[in-house]
Amino acid sequence: MKLAAQTKPAWILIATAILGALGGLVFWLVAPNTYTASTLLFLGSPSSSDSTGAYQGDLFSQQRAATYVQLVTTTDLAAKVIDDLSLKMSPDDLVKEVSAKQLPKTVVVQVSVSDRSATQAAAIADSYATNFSQYVSKLETAPQTDRSNMVVSVVERAHAPSAPSSPQPLIDIGVGVAIGIVSGATLIWLLRRWESTHGSQPMGRRRRTGPNPSSNGAVGSSMYLSR
């Protein structure tokens, strides 16, 4: 009897899906909580007296925003934040906790910080907002002038989140179920391939394709006795 007939593929998929769900549940239980705090920064140019200058300034800010998003995750800015908050970590480690993105069709940049502590995540995000504003002002100020071509304003300060951003039970368990189903389907495919290649009989019971010595000996003995 073939193994595929003994164990239905549906039961294999169900079993592996359950195991995957249990794995996702265990991961959710043992994984440390991570909190994410965000702050919003508005990028603008100095006010202009006419509408044409205001439009050009807004267009300039939109073009600059994509560049400033990349500057948020530099180690130089991370070092300033570490000194500001007296954090016990390296700039490279802090950069891994920070992300930035430009909101679509706006001059607003969102800076997000993830940390094991909700309070510290908010503090780091606010420090990034302050230091980033000073950083941009220094970069955009022309030599021998006191006027910056870009002004960064804090639209929304970061708040300590009340709930962790990860791990998330539904997502973790769902991913576990998906991995279990894929593993079960792979196992079914391997079993069917094994059966099609090696057959259903054990190796020791396979029929020999060559001549049977015992049958040849029996025929030879009968011919000798008949003489």
Secondary structure, 3 states (H helix, E strand, C coil): CCHHHHCCHHHHHHHHHHHHHHHHHHHHHHCCCEEEEEEEEEEECCCCCCHHHHHHHHHHHHHHHHHHHHHHCCHHHHHHHHHHHCCCCCHHHHHCCEEEEECCCCCEEEEEEEECCHHHHHHHHHHHHHHHHHHHHHHHECCCCCCECCEEEEEECCCCCCCCCECCHHHHHHHHHHHHHHHHHHHHHHHHHHHHHHCCCCHHHCCCCCCCHHHHHHHHHHHHHCC
